[in-house]
Amino acid sequence: LLRRWEIETDCRADAILQVGDLNAFPDPARADRLTLKFAAKDPAQLSFPVWQSGGAEAAAYLAPDAPAETRVTAPMLFVKGNHEDFDYLAALAKESDTGAVPVDPWRRICYLPSGRLAEIGAGGCRLRVAALGGIADPDGRAGEGPKPDHYTRDELRAVAGLPGPVDVLLTHDAPWGTVVPEGGSRDVTDLIALLGPAFHFCGHYHETGMALAVPAPTRSFQLDATKPDRATGRVRAGCFGILEWTGRPDGSRFAF
């Protein structure tokens, strides 16, 4: 999708921001029940090992000698969703105390653990990206029990304590009540009010992409899954957008 956009607009993206459920399972046998159910109809759901190991499909997009029509030069930052190998991601986070951690041979696909900042620099501008992966408990707060798909209070405190400014906040769960009534994360709403990021992006609900009502001055957007319709091949509305960052919030914009 990104390369198609680049070719048709004659523009280059500087980075890719992904809001979770990458299905990061190096061993597909460790996938959860729902992921396995989807993968029975769409094997690409469990293609992460190809990208992690540098297989032929991955090389066609990420390798320096990849064909021009498919070569994507932008690195990707992803946060954890609620369908990942959480033990694997926790081990990745331990490899480095700061920033994002690459998972592929070309160091282009990078995991941004909760509570960390990543800085992207291009064209004389810098973009500071913070992450809170995982989902809230049914009350919209950090998980108390041993459910690995919930973010924890420690992760939440780490995000809240980040030194400013935060330009983009990436979360998997949406602010409370913005996508579904009585659902989402109250903590994400609180973080937006506390940190005041210029932009916030989330996913999780597989609903058509939309702008969300959150405390000003943040502009918040929920993105749909990128999975195409099996009958038509069309991707879902609002699964993909472009953020044009000028280095200051008032001169920047996002469009699906």
C-alpha positions as CSV (number, residue, x, y, z in Angstrom):
1,L,0.0,0.0,0.0
2,L,2.7,2.5,0.9
3,R,4.8,1.8,-2.2
4,R,1.7,2.2,-4.4
5,W,1.0,5.5,-2.7
6,E,4.7,6.6,-3.2
7,I,4.7,5.8,-6.9
8,E,1.3,7.4,-7.6
9,T,2.1,10.7,-5.7
10,D,5.8,10.8,-6.4
11,C,6.5,11.3,-2.7
12,R,8.6,9.3,-0.2
13,A,7.5,8.4,3.3
14,D,10.1,8.9,6.0
15,A,8.6,6.3,8.5
16,I,5.7,4.0,9.0
17,L,3.7,4.0,12.3
18,Q,1.8,0.8,13.1
19,V,-0.7,0.6,15.9
20,G,-0.4,-3.1,16.9
21,D,-1.7,-6.6,16.1
22,L,1.2,-7.1,13.8
23,N,0.8,-10.8,14.7
24,A,4.4,-10.9,15.9
25,F,4.7,-14.7,16.3
26,P,8.1,-16.0,15.4
27,D,6.7,-19.5,16.1
28,P,3.2,-19.6,14.6
29,A,2.4,-22.5,17.0
30,R,2.3,-20.0,19.8
31,A,-0.4,-17.9,18.2
32,D,-3.6,-17.4,20.2
33,R,-6.9,-19.0,19.3
34,L,-8.4,-16.0,17.5
35,T,-5.3,-15.4,15.4
36,L,-5.3,-19.1,14.4
37,K,-8.9,-18.8,13.4
38,F,-8.2,-15.8,11.1
39,A,-5.1,-17.5,9.7
40,A,-7.1,-20.5,8.6
41,K,-8.7,-18.2,6.0
42,D,-5.7,-15.9,5.5
43,P,-2.3,-17.5,6.0
44,A,-0.7,-14.0,5.8
45,Q,-1.8,-13.5,9.3
46,L,1.1,-15.7,10.4
47,S,3.7,-14.5,7.9
48,F,5.8,-12.7,10.6
49,P,8.6,-15.3,10.5
50,V,9.2,-14.5,6.8
51,W,9.9,-10.9,7.7
52,Q,11.8,-11.7,10.8
53,S,14.2,-14.1,9.1
54,G,14.6,-12.1,5.9
55,G,12.7,-14.4,3.5
56,A,12.2,-13.8,-0.1
57,E,8.9,-11.9,0.3
58,A,10.5,-9.6,2.9
59,A,13.6,-9.1,0.8
60,A,11.4,-7.9,-2.2
61,Y,10.3,-4.9,0.0
62,L,13.1,-4.3,2.5
63,A,16.4,-5.3,1.0
64,P,18.7,-2.6,-0.5
65,D,18.6,-4.3,-3.9
66,A,14.8,-4.9,-3.9
67,P,13.0,-4.0,-7.2
68,A,12.1,-0.3,-7.5
69,E,8.4,-1.0,-7.8
70,T,8.3,-2.7,-4.4
71,R,11.3,-1.3,-2.5
72,V,10.1,0.6,0.7
73,T,12.9,2.6,2.3
74,A,10.8,3.9,5.3
75,P,11.5,2.1,8.6
76,M,8.4,0.9,10.6
77,L,7.7,1.4,14.3
78,F,5.0,-0.9,15.8
79,V,3.5,-1.2,19.2
80,K,2.1,-4.4,20.7
81,G,-1.6,-5.2,20.2
82,N,-3.5,-7.9,21.9
83,H,-2.5,-10.6,19.4
84,E,1.2,-11.0,19.7
85,D,3.8,-13.3,21.2
86,F,4.2,-11.3,24.4
87,D,7.1,-13.3,25.7
88,Y,9.0,-12.6,22.5
89,L,8.3,-8.9,22.7
90,A,9.3,-8.7,26.3
91,A,12.6,-10.4,25.4
92,L,13.1,-7.9,22.6
93,A,12.6,-5.0,25.1
94,K,15.3,-6.3,27.3
95,E,17.8,-6.1,24.4
96,S,17.9,-2.3,24.8
97,D,16.9,0.1,27.5
98,T,15.9,2.9,25.1
99,G,14.1,3.4,21.9
100,A,12.8,0.9,19.4
101,V,14.3,-2.6,18.8
102,P,14.7,-4.0,15.3
103,V,13.3,-7.4,14.5
104,D,14.5,-8.1,10.9
105,P,17.9,-8.5,9.3
106,W,17.8,-5.1,7.7
107,R,16.8,-3.4,11.0
108,R,13.8,-1.8,9.3
109,I,10.9,-3.3,11.3
110,C,11.2,-2.0,14.9
111,Y,9.2,-2.7,18.0
112,L,8.6,0.3,20.3
113,P,7.9,-0.9,23.8
114,S,5.4,0.8,26.0
115,G,6.8,3.8,27.8
116,R,9.6,4.6,25.4
117,L,10.2,7.4,22.9
118,A,11.5,7.1,19.4
119,E,12.8,10.0,17.4
120,I,12.4,10.2,13.6
121,G,14.4,12.8,11.8
122,A,14.0,13.9,8.2
123,G,14.1,17.1,6.1
124,G,15.3,19.1,9.1
125,C,12.3,18.1,11.2
126,R,12.1,15.7,14.2
127,L,9.1,13.7,15.2
128,R,9.0,12.3,18.8
129,V,6.8,9.1,19.0
130,A,5.6,7.5,22.3
131,A,3.9,4.1,22.7
132,L,1.4,2.4,24.9
133,G,0.7,-1.1,23.5
134,G,-1.9,-3.6,24.7
135,I,-5.5,-3.1,25.8
136,A,-7.3,-2.0,28.9
137,D,-9.3,-4.2,31.2
138,P,-13.2,-4.1,30.9
139,D,-13.3,-1.0,33.1
140,G,-10.9,0.9,30.9
141,R,-7.9,0.7,33.2
142,A,-4.6,-1.1,33.4
143,G,-4.8,-4.8,33.9
144,E,-4.4,-6.1,37.4
145,G,-4.1,-9.8,36.7
146,P,-1.6,-11.9,34.6
147,K,-3.2,-11.2,31.2
148,P,-0.4,-10.4,28.9
149,D,-2.6,-8.6,26.4
150,H,-3.4,-5.8,28.9
151,Y,-1.0,-3.0,29.5
152,T,0.2,-2.6,33.1
153,R,0.3,0.2,35.6
154,D,4.1,0.2,35.3
155,E,3.8,0.7,31.6
156,L,1.3,3.4,32.1
157,R,3.5,5.2,34.6
158,A,6.4,5.0,32.2
159,V,4.4,6.7,29.4
160,A,3.1,9.4,31.8
161,G,6.6,10.2,32.9
162,L,8.2,10.7,29.5
163,P,10.0,14.0,29.0
164,G,8.1,16.2,26.6
165,P,7.2,17.1,24.1
166,V,5.4,14.1,22.6
167,D,4.4,14.7,19.0
168,V,2.7,11.4,18.4
169,L,1.2,9.0,20.8
170,L,0.7,5.4,19.4
171,T,-1.7,3.2,21.3
172,H,-3.5,0.0,20.4
173,D,-6.6,0.6,22.4
174,A,-8.8,3.7,21.8
175,P,-9.8,6.4,24.2
176,W,-12.7,5.5,26.3
177,G,-16.1,5.7,24.6
178,T,-14.8,7.1,21.3
179,V,-15.1,4.0,19.1
180,V,-17.6,1.9,21.0
181,P,-19.9,3.0,23.9
182,E,-18.6,2.0,27.3
183,G,-15.4,0.6,25.8
184,G,-11.8,1.5,25.2
185,S,-9.2,2.9,27.6
186,R,-9.8,5.6,30.2
187,D,-6.0,5.7,30.7
188,V,-5.5,6.6,27.0
189,T,-7.9,9.5,27.4
190,D,-5.9,10.6,30.5
191,L,-2.6,10.3,28.8
192,I,-3.8,12.4,25.9
193,A,-4.9,15.1,28.4
194,L,-1.6,14.8,30.3
195,L,0.9,14.7,27.4
196,G,-1.0,16.8,24.9
197,P,0.5,15.1,21.8
198,A,-0.2,16.8,18.5
199,F,-1.5,13.5,17.1
200,H,-2.8,10.2,18.5
201,F,-3.3,7.0,16.5
202,C,-4.9,3.7,17.6
203,G,-6.5,0.6,16.2
204,H,-7.9,-2.6,17.8
205,Y,-11.6,-2.3,16.9
206,H,-11.6,-3.1,13.1
207,E,-14.0,-0.2,12.5
208,T,-13.8,2.2,9.5
209,G,-11.1,4.7,10.2
210,M,-12.4,7.9,11.8
211,A,-11.4,11.0,13.8
212,L,-12.0,10.7,17.5
213,A,-13.2,13.2,20.0
214,V,-10.4,13.8,22.6
215,P,-9.1,16.7,24.7
216,A,-7.7,19.6,22.6
217,P,-5.2,20.2,21.1
218,T,-4.6,16.6,20.2
219,R,-6.0,15.3,16.9
220,S,-6.9,11.6,17.4
221,F,-7.6,8.9,14.7
222,Q,-8.6,5.3,14.8
223,L,-7.3,3.2,11.9
224,D,-9.0,0.0,10.5
225,A,-7.2,-3.2,9.8
226,T,-5.4,-3.3,6.5
227,K,-6.7,-6.8,5.6
228,P,-8.3,-6.7,2.1
229,D,-11.7,-8.0,1.3
230,R,-11.3,-11.6,0.0
231,A,-14.0,-11.2,-2.6
232,T,-13.0,-7.8,-4.1
233,G,-9.4,-7.3,-3.0
234,R,-10.2,-3.8,-1.8
235,V,-8.7,-2.7,1.5
236,R,-11.0,-1.3,4.2
237,A,-11.8,2.4,4.4
238,G,-9.6,4.3,6.8
239,C,-6.9,1.6,7.3
240,F,-4.1,3.8,5.9
241,G,-3.3,7.5,6.1
242,I,-0.5,10.0,5.6
243,L,0.8,12.3,8.4
244,E,2.6,15.4,7.0
245,W,4.7,16.7,9.8
246,T,6.3,20.1,9.4
247,G,8.0,20.3,12.8
248,R,5.2,22.1,14.5
249,P,1.6,20.9,15.3
250,D,-0.3,23.9,13.7
251,G,1.3,23.3,10.4
252,S,0.9,19.6,10.2
253,R,-2.0,17.4,9.1
254,F,-3.2,13.8,8.7
255,A,-5.5,12.5,6.1
256,F,-6.8,9.0,5.4
